Amino acid sequence: MTTNTNQIRLVIHVEGGIVQAIYSNSSAPIQVAIQDFDIEGADGDEIAMLNDGTEFIGHIEAIIHNDSCVADVFAAFDKEYPVIDKIRTAYPTGLSVANYFLLINRR
């Protein structure tokens, strides 16, 4: 697979449905919000709410700059995957972060 060196790439490390780390090939200041709509069993103080009343749990995750990790993971794929529609009119509902990540990477 050919890697576009001008492209910012992220690797989201997930274990057991929980984001363990997010790696980037860029030192650019990137903020990532983890949003999980599976709120069953969450404590009330863990739940956030969107303007439309949609509840979720989540947090802001720090990005770890690690060129070699990102390059290794992207090199493991046999081909480039098409970019999905970047404009979303609605949030996906009922998906955990891990399932949403898997869903968008199967397209």
C-alpha distances in whole Angstrom, upper triangle without the diagonal:
4,6,10,12,15,14,16,14,16,16,19,21,23,25,28,27,28,26,26,24,21,19,18,16,19,23,24,26,25,27,26,29,28,30,31,34,35,38,40,42,41,44,45,44,40,40,39,40,38,41,41,42,39,39,36,36,33,33,31,28,28,24,23,21,19,16,15,16,13,11,11,11,8,6,9,7,6,6,7,10,13,15,19,22,23,26,28,32,32,31,30,33,33,30,29,26,24,25,24,21,20,21,19,16,17,17
4,7,9,12,11,14,13,16,17,20,22,25,27,30,29,30,27,27,25,22,19,17,15,17,21,22,25,24,26,26,29,29,31,32,35,36,39,42,43,42,45,46,45,41,41,40,40,39,41,41,43,39,40,37,36,34,33,31,28,27,24,23,20,19,15,15,16,13,11,12,13,9,8,11,10,10,8,8,12,14,15,19,22,22,26,28,32,32,31,31,34,35,31,30,28,26,27,25,22,22,23,20,18,19,19
4,6,9,8,10,10,13,14,18,20,23,26,29,28,28,25,25,22,19,16,14,11,14,17,18,21,20,23,22,26,26,28,30,33,34,37,40,41,40,42,43,42,38,38,37,38,36,38,39,40,37,37,34,34,31,30,28,25,24,20,19,17,15,12,13,14,11,8,11,11,8,8,12,11,12,10,9,12,14,14,18,21,20,24,26,30,31,30,29,32,33,30,29,26,24,25,24,21,21,22,19,17,19,19
4,5,6,9,9,13,15,19,21,24,28,31,29,29,26,26,23,19,17,14,11,12,16,16,19,19,22,22,25,26,28,30,33,35,37,40,42,40,43,43,42,38,38,36,37,35,37,38,39,37,37,34,34,31,30,27,25,24,20,20,17,16,13,15,16,12,11,14,14,11,12,15,14,15,13,11,13,14,14,17,20,19,22,25,28,30,29,29,32,33,30,30,26,26,27,25,21,22,23,20,18,20,20
4,5,8,9,13,15,19,21,24,28,31,30,29,25,25,22,19,15,12,9,10,13,14,17,17,20,21,25,26,28,31,34,36,38,41,42,40,42,43,41,38,38,36,37,35,37,38,40,37,37,35,34,31,29,26,24,22,18,18,15,14,11,13,14,12,10,14,15,12,13,16,16,18,16,14,16,17,16,20,22,21,24,26,30,31,30,30,34,35,31,30,27,26,28,26,23,24,25,22,20,23,23
4,7,9,13,16,19,22,25,29,32,30,29,26,26,22,19,16,13,10,9,12,12,15,15,19,20,23,25,27,30,33,35,37,40,42,40,42,42,40,37,37,35,35,33,35,36,38,36,36,33,33,30,28,25,23,21,18,18,15,15,13,15,17,14,13,17,17,14,16,19,19,20,18,15,17,17,16,19,20,18,22,24,28,29,28,29,32,34,31,30,27,27,28,26,23,24,25,22,20,23,23
4,6,10,13,16,19,22,26,29,27,26,22,23,20,16,14,10,9,9,12,11,14,13,16,17,20,22,24,26,29,31,34,37,38,36,38,39,37,34,34,32,32,30,32,33,35,32,33,30,30,27,25,22,20,19,16,16,14,14,12,15,15,12,12,15,15,12,14,17,16,18,16,13,14,14,12,15,17,15,19,21,25,26,25,25,29,30,27,26,23,23,24,22,19,21,21,18,17,20,19
4,7,10,13,16,19,23,26,24,23,19,20,16,13,11,7,6,6,9,9,11,10,13,13,17,18,21,24,26,29,31,34,35,33,35,35,34,31,30,29,29,28,30,31,32,30,30,27,26,23,22,19,17,16,12,13,11,12,10,13,13,10,11,14,14,12,15,17,17,19,17,14,15,15,13,16,17,15,18,20,24,25,23,24,27,28,25,24,20,21,22,20,17,19,20,17,16,20,19
4,7,10,13,16,20,23,21,20,16,17,14,10,8,6,6,8,11,11,13,11,13,13,16,17,19,22,25,26,29,32,33,31,33,34,33,29,29,28,29,27,30,31,32,29,29,26,25,22,20,18,16,15,11,12,10,10,9,12,11,7,9,12,10,9,12,14,13,16,15,12,13,14,12,15,17,15,19,20,24,24,22,22,25,26,23,21,18,18,19,17,14,16,18,15,13,17,17
4,6,10,13,16,19,17,16,13,13,10,7,6,5,7,9,11,12,13,10,11,10,13,14,16,18,22,23,25,28,30,28,30,31,29,26,26,25,26,25,28,29,29,27,26,23,22,18,17,15,12,12,9,10,9,10,10,12,10,7,10,12,10,9,13,14,14,17,16,14,14,15,14,15,17,16,19,20,23,23,21,20,23,23,20,18,15,14,17,15,12,14,16,14,12,16,17
4,6,9,13,16,15,14,11,11,8,6,5,6,9,11,14,15,15,13,14,12,14,14,16,18,21,22,24,27,28,26,29,30,29,25,26,25,27,26,29,30,30,27,26,22,21,18,17,16,13,12,10,10,10,10,10,11,8,6,9,10,7,8,12,12,12,16,16,14,14,16,15,17,19,18,21,21,25,24,21,20,23,23,19,17,13,12,15,14,10,12,15,13,12,15,17
4,6,10,13,11,10,7,8,6,5,7,9,12,14,16,17,16,13,13,10,12,11,13,14,18,18,21,23,24,23,25,27,25,22,22,22,24,23,27,27,27,24,23,19,18,15,14,13,10,11,10,10,12,12,14,14,11,10,13,13,10,12,15,14,15,18,18,17,16,18,16,17,19,18,21,20,24,22,19,18,20,20,16,14,10,9,12,12,8,11,13,12,11,15,17
4,7,10,10,8,6,5,5,6,8,11,14,16,18,19,19,16,16,13,14,12,15,15,19,19,21,23,23,22,25,27,25,22,23,23,25,25,29,30,29,26,24,20,18,16,15,15,12,12,11,11,13,13,15,14,11,11,14,13,10,13,16,14,15,19,20,19,18,21,20,20,23,22,24,24,27,25,22,20,21,21,17,14,11,9,13,13,10,12,15,15,13,16,19
4,7,6,5,4,6,7,9,11,15,18,20,21,22,22,19,17,14,14,12,13,13,16,16,18,20,20,19,22,24,24,20,21,21,24,24,28,28,27,24,22,18,16,14,15,15,13,14,14,14,17,16,18,18,14,14,17,16,13,15,18,16,17,21,21,21,19,22,21,21,23,22,25,23,26,24,20,19,19,18,14,11,9,7,10,11,9,10,14,14,13,16,19
4,5,5,7,7,10,12,14,18,21,23,25,26,25,22,21,18,17,14,16,14,17,16,18,19,19,19,22,24,24,20,21,23,25,26,30,30,29,25,23,19,17,16,16,18,15,17,17,17,20,19,21,20,16,17,20,18,15,18,20,18,19,23,24,24,22,25,24,24,26,26,28,26,29,27,23,21,21,19,16,12,11,8,12,14,12,12,16,17,16,18,21
4,5,8,9,13,15,18,21,24,27,28,29,27,24,23,19,18,15,16,13,16,14,16,16,16,16,20,22,23,19,20,22,24,26,29,29,28,24,22,18,16,16,17,19,17,19,20,20,23,22,25,24,20,21,23,22,19,21,24,21,22,25,26,26,24,26,26,25,27,27,29,27,29,26,23,20,19,17,14,11,11,8,11,14,13,13,16,18,17,19,22
4,7,9,12,14,17,20,23,25,26,27,25,22,20,17,15,12,12,10,12,11,13,14,15,15,18,20,21,17,18,19,21,22,26,26,24,21,18,15,13,13,14,16,15,18,18,19,22,22,24,24,20,20,23,22,19,20,23,21,21,24,25,24,22,24,23,22,24,24,25,23,25,22,19,16,16,14,11,7,7,5,8,10,10,11,13,15,15,17,20
4,6,9,11,15,18,22,23,24,24,23,20,18,14,13,10,11,10,13,12,13,15,15,14,17,19,19,15,16,17,20,21,25,25,24,20,18,14,12,10,12,13,12,14,15,17,20,20,22,23,19,19,22,21,18,21,24,22,22,26,26,25,24,25,24,23,25,24,25,24,26,23,19,18,17,15,13,9,8,7,10,12,11,13,16,17,17,19,22
4,6,8,11,14,18,19,20,21,19,16,14,11,11,8,10,10,14,14,16,18,18,16,19,21,20,16,17,18,20,21,25,25,24,21,19,15,13,10,10,11,9,11,12,13,16,16,19,19,16,16,19,19,16,18,21,20,20,24,24,23,22,23,22,21,23,22,24,22,25,23,19,18,18,17,14,10,8,8,11,12,10,13,15,16,16,18,21
4,7,10,14,17,19,19,20,19,17,15,13,13,11,14,14,18,17,19,20,20,19,21,23,21,18,20,20,23,24,28,29,28,25,22,18,15,13,12,12,9,10,11,11,15,15,18,18,14,15,18,18,15,18,21,20,21,25,25,24,23,25,24,24,26,25,27,26,28,26,23,21,22,21,18,14,11,11,15,15,13,15,18,19,18,21,23
4,7,10,14,15,16,17,16,13,13,11,12,11,14,15,19,19,21,23,23,21,23,25,23,20,21,21,24,24,28,29,28,25,23,20,17,14,12,11,8,8,7,8,11,11,14,15,12,12,16,15,14,16,19,18,20,23,24,23,22,24,22,23,25,23,25,25,28,26,23,22,23,22,19,16,13,12,16,16,14,16,19,18,17,21,23
4,7,10,12,13,14,13,10,10,9,11,10,14,16,19,20,22,25,25,23,25,26,24,21,22,21,24,23,27,28,28,25,23,20,18,14,13,11,7,7,5,6,9,10,12,13,10,10,13,14,12,14,17,17,18,22,22,20,19,21,19,20,22,20,22,22,25,24,21,21,22,22,19,16,13,13,16,15,12,15,18,16,16,19,21
4,7,9,10,12,12,10,12,11,14,14,17,19,23,24,26,28,29,27,29,30,28,25,26,25,27,27,30,31,31,28,27,23,21,18,16,14,10,9,6,5,6,6,8,10,7,7,10,11,10,12,15,15,17,20,20,19,19,21,19,20,23,21,24,24,27,27,24,23,25,26,22,20,16,16,19,18,15,17,19,18,16,20,22
4,5,7,9,10,9,11,11,15,15,19,21,25,26,28,31,32,29,31,32,30,27,28,26,28,27,30,31,32,29,28,25,23,20,18,15,12,10,7,6,5,6,7,10,8,6,9,12,11,11,14,16,17,20,19,17,18,19,18,19,21,19,22,23,27,26,24,24,26,27,24,22,18,18,21,19,16,18,20,18,17,21,21
4,7,9,11,11,14,14,18,19,22,25,28,30,32,34,35,33,35,36,34,31,31,30,31,30,33,34,35,33,32,29,27,24,22,19,16,14,10,9,6,6,4,8,8,6,8,11,11,11,13,15,16,19,19,17,18,19,18,20,23,20,24,25,29,29,27,27,30,30,27,25,21,21,23,22,18,20,23,20,18,22,23
4,5,8,9,12,14,17,19,22,25,29,31,32,35,36,34,35,36,33,30,31,29,31,29,32,33,34,32,32,29,27,24,21,18,15,13,10,9,6,8,7,11,12,10,11,15,15,14,17,19,20,22,21,19,20,21,19,21,23,20,23,25,28,29,27,27,30,31,28,26,22,23,25,23,20,23,24,22,21,24,24
4,6,8,12,14,18,20,23,26,30,31,33,36,36,34,35,35,33,30,31,29,31,30,32,34,35,33,32,29,27,24,21,17,15,12,9,9,6,9,9,13,14,12,14,17,18,18,20,22,23,26,25,23,24,24,22,24,25,23,25,27,30,30,28,29,32,33,30,28,24,25,27,25,23,25,27,24,24,27,28
4,6,10,12,16,19,22,25,28,30,32,35,36,33,34,34,31,29,29,27,28,27,29,31,32,31,30,27,26,22,20,16,15,12,10,11,9,12,12,16,16,15,17,20,20,19,22,24,24,27,26,23,23,23,21,23,23,20,22,24,27,28,26,27,30,31,29,27,23,24,27,25,22,25,26,23,23,27,27
4,7,10,13,16,19,23,26,28,29,33,33,30,31,31,28,26,26,24,25,24,26,29,30,28,27,25,23,20,17,13,12,10,8,10,10,14,15,18,18,16,19,22,21,21,24,26,26,29,28,25,25,25,22,23,24,20,22,23,26,26,24,26,28,30,27,25,22,23,26,24,22,25,26,23,24,27,28
4,7,10,13,16,19,22,25,26,29,30,27,28,28,26,23,23,21,23,21,23,26,27,25,24,21,20,17,14,11,10,8,7,10,10,13,15,18,17,15,18,20,19,19,22,24,24,27,26,23,22,22,19,20,20,17,19,20,23,23,21,22,24,26,23,22,18,20,22,20,18,21,23,20,20,24,24
4,7,10,13,16,19,22,22,26,27,24,25,25,22,20,20,18,19,18,20,23,23,21,21,18,17,13,11,7,7,7,7,11,12,15,17,20,19,17,20,22,21,21,24,25,25,28,27,24,23,23,20,20,20,17,19,19,21,21,19,20,22,23,21,19,16,18,21,18,17,21,22,19,20,24,24
4,6,9,13,16,18,19,23,24,21,22,22,20,17,17,16,17,16,19,21,21,19,18,15,14,10,9,6,6,7,8,11,13,16,18,20,18,16,20,21,19,19,23,24,23,27,25,23,21,21,18,18,19,16,17,17,19,18,16,17,19,20,17,16,12,15,17,15,13,17,18,16,17,21,21
4,6,10,13,15,16,19,21,18,19,19,17,14,14,12,13,13,16,18,18,15,14,11,10,7,6,4,6,9,11,14,17,19,21,23,21,19,23,24,22,22,26,26,25,29,27,25,23,23,20,19,19,16,17,16,18,17,14,15,16,17,15,13,11,14,16,14,13,17,18,16,18,21,22
4,7,10,12,13,16,18,15,17,17,16,13,12,11,13,13,17,18,18,15,13,10,8,5,5,6,7,10,12,15,18,20,22,24,21,19,23,23,21,21,25,25,24,27,27,24,22,23,20,19,19,17,18,17,18,16,13,13,14,14,12,10,7,10,13,11,11,15,16,15,17,20,21
4,7,9,10,14,16,13,15,16,15,12,10,9,11,11,14,15,14,11,10,6,6,5,7,9,10,14,16,19,21,23,25,27,24,22,26,26,23,24,27,27,26,29,28,26,23,23,20,19,19,17,17,15,16,14,10,10,10,11,10,8,7,10,12,10,11,14,15,15,17,20,20
4,5,7,10,12,11,14,14,15,11,10,10,11,12,16,16,14,11,9,5,5,6,9,12,13,17,18,21,24,25,27,28,25,24,27,27,24,25,28,27,26,29,29,27,24,24,22,20,20,19,19,17,18,15,11,10,9,8,7,5,5,9,10,9,11,14,14,15,17,19,20
4,6,9,12,11,14,14,15,12,10,10,10,11,15,14,12,8,7,5,7,9,12,15,17,20,22,25,28,29,31,32,28,27,30,30,27,27,31,30,28,31,30,29,26,25,23,21,21,20,20,16,17,13,10,8,6,6,6,6,8,11,11,10,13,15,15,16,19,20,21
4,6,9,9,12,13,15,12,10,12,13,14,18,17,15,11,9,7,7,10,14,17,18,22,23,26,29,30,32,33,29,28,31,31,27,28,32,30,29,32,32,30,27,27,26,23,24,23,23,20,20,17,13,11,9,6,7,6,9,11,11,11,14,16,16,18,20,21,23
4,6,5,9,9,11,9,7,10,11,14,17,16,13,11,7,6,6,10,13,17,18,22,24,27,30,31,34,35,31,30,34,33,30,31,35,33,32,35,35,33,31,31,29,26,26,26,25,22,22,18,15,14,11,9,10,9,12,14,14,15,17,19,19,21,23,25,26
4,6,9,10,13,11,10,13,14,17,20,19,16,13,11,10,10,13,17,20,21,25,27,30,33,34,36,37,33,33,36,35,32,33,37,35,34,37,37,36,33,33,31,29,29,29,28,25,25,21,18,17,13,11,12,11,14,16,16,17,20,21,21,23,25,26,28
4,7,9,12,10,10,14,16,19,22,22,18,16,13,12,11,14,17,20,22,25,28,30,33,34,37,37,34,34,37,36,33,35,38,36,36,39,39,38,35,36,34,32,32,32,31,28,28,25,21,20,17,14,15,14,16,18,18,20,22,23,24,26,28,29,31
4,6,8,6,7,11,13,16,20,20,17,15,11,9,8,11,13,17,19,22,25,27,31,32,35,36,32,32,36,35,32,34,37,35,35,38,38,37,34,35,33,31,31,30,30,26,27,23,20,19,16,15,15,13,15,17,18,19,21,23,24,25,27,29,30
4,5,5,7,11,13,17,20,21,17,16,12,11,9,12,14,18,20,23,26,28,32,34,37,38,34,34,38,38,35,36,40,38,38,42,41,40,37,38,36,33,34,32,32,29,29,25,22,22,19,18,19,17,18,20,22,22,24,26,27,28,30,32,34
4,5,6,9,11,15,17,18,15,14,10,11,10,12,14,18,20,24,27,30,33,35,38,39,36,36,39,39,36,38,41,40,40,43,43,41,38,38,36,34,33,32,31,28,27,24,21,22,19,18,19,18,19,22,23,23,25,28,28,29,31,33,35
4,6,8,11,15,17,19,16,15,12,11,9,11,12,16,18,21,25,27,31,33,36,37,34,34,38,38,35,37,40,39,39,43,42,40,38,38,35,33,33,31,30,28,28,25,22,22,21,20,21,19,19,22,24,24,25,28,29,29,31,34,35
4,7,10,14,17,18,15,14,10,8,6,8,9,13,15,18,22,24,28,30,33,34,31,30,34,34,32,33,37,36,35,39,39,37,34,34,32,30,30,28,28,25,25,22,19,20,18,17,17,15,16,18,20,20,22,24,25,26,28,30,31
4,7,10,13,14,11,10,6,6,5,8,10,14,16,20,23,26,29,31,34,35,32,31,35,35,32,33,37,36,35,39,38,36,33,33,31,28,28,26,25,23,22,19,16,17,15,15,16,14,15,18,19,19,21,23,24,24,27,29,30
4,7,10,12,9,8,6,5,6,8,9,12,15,19,22,25,28,30,33,35,32,31,34,35,32,33,36,36,35,38,37,35,32,32,29,27,26,24,23,20,20,17,14,16,14,15,16,15,15,19,20,19,20,23,23,23,26,28,29
4,7,8,6,6,4,6,8,10,12,15,18,21,24,27,30,32,35,37,34,32,36,37,33,34,38,37,36,39,38,35,32,31,28,26,25,23,21,18,17,15,13,14,13,15,16,16,16,20,21,19,21,24,23,23,26,28,29
4,5,5,5,6,8,11,12,14,15,18,22,24,27,30,32,34,36,33,31,35,36,33,33,37,36,35,38,36,33,30,29,26,23,22,20,18,15,14,12,10,13,12,15,16,16,17,20,20,18,20,23,22,22,25,27,27
4,5,7,10,12,14,16,17,18,22,25,26,30,32,35,37,39,37,34,38,39,36,36,39,39,38,40,38,36,33,31,28,25,23,21,18,16,14,12,12,15,15,18,19,20,20,24,24,21,23,26,25,24,28,30,29
4,6,9,12,15,17,19,20,23,27,28,32,34,37,38,40,38,35,38,40,36,36,40,39,38,40,38,35,32,30,27,24,22,21,18,15,13,11,11,13,13,16,18,19,20,23,23,20,23,26,24,24,27,29,28
4,6,10,13,15,18,20,23,26,28,32,35,37,39,41,38,36,39,40,37,37,40,40,38,41,39,37,33,32,29,26,24,23,21,18,16,13,12,14,12,14,17,18,19,23,22,20,23,26,24,24,28,29,29
4,7,10,13,16,18,21,24,26,29,32,34,36,38,35,33,36,37,33,33,37,36,35,37,36,33,30,29,26,23,22,21,19,16,14,11,9,11,9,11,13,14,15,19,18,17,20,22,21,21,24,26,26
4,7,10,13,16,19,22,25,28,31,33,35,36,33,32,35,36,32,33,37,36,34,37,36,34,31,30,28,25,24,23,21,18,17,14,11,12,10,11,12,13,14,18,18,16,19,22,21,21,25,26,26
4,7,10,13,15,19,21,24,27,29,31,33,30,28,32,32,29,30,33,32,31,34,33,31,28,28,26,23,23,21,21,18,18,14,11,11,10,10,11,10,11,14,15,14,16,19,19,19,22,24,25
4,7,11,13,17,19,22,25,27,30,31,28,27,30,31,28,29,32,31,31,34,33,31,29,29,26,24,24,23,23,20,20,17,14,14,12,12,12,10,10,14,15,14,16,19,19,20,22,24,26
4,7,9,13,15,18,22,23,26,28,25,24,27,28,25,26,30,29,28,32,31,29,27,27,25,23,23,21,22,19,20,18,14,15,14,14,13,11,9,13,15,14,15,18,19,19,21,23,25
4,6,10,13,16,19,21,24,26,23,22,26,27,24,25,29,29,29,32,32,29,27,28,25,24,24,22,22,21,22,20,17,17,17,18,16,14,12,15,17,16,16,20,21,20,22,25,26
4,7,10,13,16,19,21,23,21,20,24,25,23,24,27,27,28,31,30,28,26,27,24,23,23,21,21,20,22,21,18,19,19,20,18,16,13,16,19,17,16,20,21,20,22,25,26
4,6,9,13,15,18,20,17,17,21,21,19,21,24,24,25,28,28,26,25,25,23,23,24,21,22,22,24,22,19,20,21,21,19,16,13,15,18,17,15,19,21,19,20,24,25
4,7,10,13,16,18,16,15,19,20,19,20,23,24,25,28,28,26,25,26,24,24,25,22,24,24,26,25,22,23,24,25,22,19,16,17,21,19,18,21,23,21,22,25,27
4,6,9,12,14,13,12,16,17,16,17,20,21,22,25,25,23,23,24,21,22,24,21,23,23,26,26,23,23,25,25,22,20,16,17,20,19,17,20,22,20,20,23,25
4,6,9,12,10,10,14,15,14,16,19,20,21,25,25,23,23,25,23,24,26,24,26,27,30,29,26,26,28,28,25,22,19,19,22,21,18,21,24,22,21,25,26
4,6,9,9,9,12,14,14,15,17,19,20,24,24,22,23,24,22,24,26,24,26,27,31,30,28,28,30,31,27,25,21,21,24,23,20,22,25,23,21,25,26
4,6,6,6,9,10,11,13,14,16,18,21,22,20,21,24,23,25,27,25,28,29,32,32,29,29,31,31,28,25,22,21,24,23,20,22,25,23,21,24,26
4,6,5,6,9,10,11,12,14,16,19,19,18,20,22,21,24,26,24,28,29,33,33,30,30,32,33,29,27,23,23,25,24,21,22,25,23,20,24,25
4,5,5,6,9,10,10,12,15,18,19,18,20,23,23,25,28,27,30,31,35,35,32,31,34,34,30,28,24,23,25,25,21,22,25,23,21,24,25
4,6,5,6,9,10,11,13,17,18,17,19,21,21,23,26,25,28,29,33,32,29,29,31,30,27,24,21,19,22,22,18,19,22,21,18,21,23
4,5,5,6,8,10,12,15,15,14,15,18,18,20,23,22,25,26,29,29,27,26,28,29,25,23,19,18,20,20,16,17,20,18,15,19,20
4,6,5,6,9,10,13,14,13,15,18,18,21,24,23,27,28,32,32,30,29,31,31,28,26,23,21,23,22,19,19,22,20,17,19,21
4,6,5,6,9,12,14,14,16,19,20,22,26,25,29,30,33,33,31,29,31,31,27,25,22,20,22,22,18,18,21,20,17,19,21
4,5,5,7,11,12,12,14,17,17,19,23,22,26,26,30,30,27,26,28,27,24,22,19,17,19,19,15,15,18,16,13,16,18
4,5,6,9,9,9,11,14,14,17,20,20,24,25,29,28,26,25,28,28,24,23,20,18,19,19,15,15,17,15,12,14,16
4,5,7,9,10,12,16,17,20,23,23,27,28,32,32,30,29,31,31,27,26,23,21,22,22,18,18,20,18,15,17,18
4,6,9,11,13,16,18,20,24,24,28,28,32,32,30,28,30,29,26,24,22,19,20,20,17,16,18,17,14,15,17
4,6,7,9,13,15,17,21,22,25,26,29,29,27,25,28,28,24,23,21,18,19,19,15,14,16,15,11,12,14
4,7,9,13,16,18,22,23,27,27,31,31,30,28,30,30,26,26,24,21,21,21,18,16,18,17,13,13,14
4,6,10,13,15,19,20,24,25,28,29,28,26,29,29,26,26,23,21,21,20,18,16,17,15,12,12,12
4,7,9,12,16,17,20,22,25,26,25,24,27,28,24,24,22,20,20,19,16,15,16,13,10,11,11
4,6,9,12,14,17,19,22,23,22,20,23,24,21,21,19,18,17,16,13,13,12,10,7,8,7
4,6,9,11,15,16,19,20,20,19,23,24,21,22,20,19,18,16,14,14,13,10,9,10,7
4,7,8,11,13,17,18,17,17,21,22,20,21,18,18,18,15,13,14,13,9,9,11,8
4,6,9,10,13,14,14,14,17,19,17,18,17,17,16,13,12,13,11,7,9,10,7
4,6,7,10,12,13,13,17,20,18,20,18,19,18,14,14,16,13,10,12,13,10
4,6,10,12,12,13,17,20,18,19,17,19,18,15,14,16,15,11,13,15,13
4,7,9,11,13,16,19,18,20,19,21,20,16,16,19,16,13,16,18,15
4,6,7,9,13,16,15,17,16,19,17,14,15,17,15,13,16,17,15
4,7,10,12,16,16,19,18,21,19,16,18,20,17,16,19,20,18
4,6,9,12,13,16,16,18,17,14,16,18,16,15,19,20,18
4,6,10,10,12,12,15,14,11,13,16,14,13,17,18,17
4,7,7,10,10,13,11,8,11,13,11,11,15,15,15
4,6,9,11,13,11,9,13,15,13,14,17,18,18
4,7,10,12,9,9,13,14,12,14,17,18,19
4,6,8,6,6,9,10,9,11,14,15,16
4,5,5,6,8,10,10,12,14,15,17
4,6,5,6,9,10,11,12,14,16
4,5,5,6,9,10,11,12,15
4,5,5,6,9,10,11,13
4,5,5,6,9,10,11
4,5,5,6,9,11
4,6,5,6,9
4,5,5,7
4,6,6
4,6
4
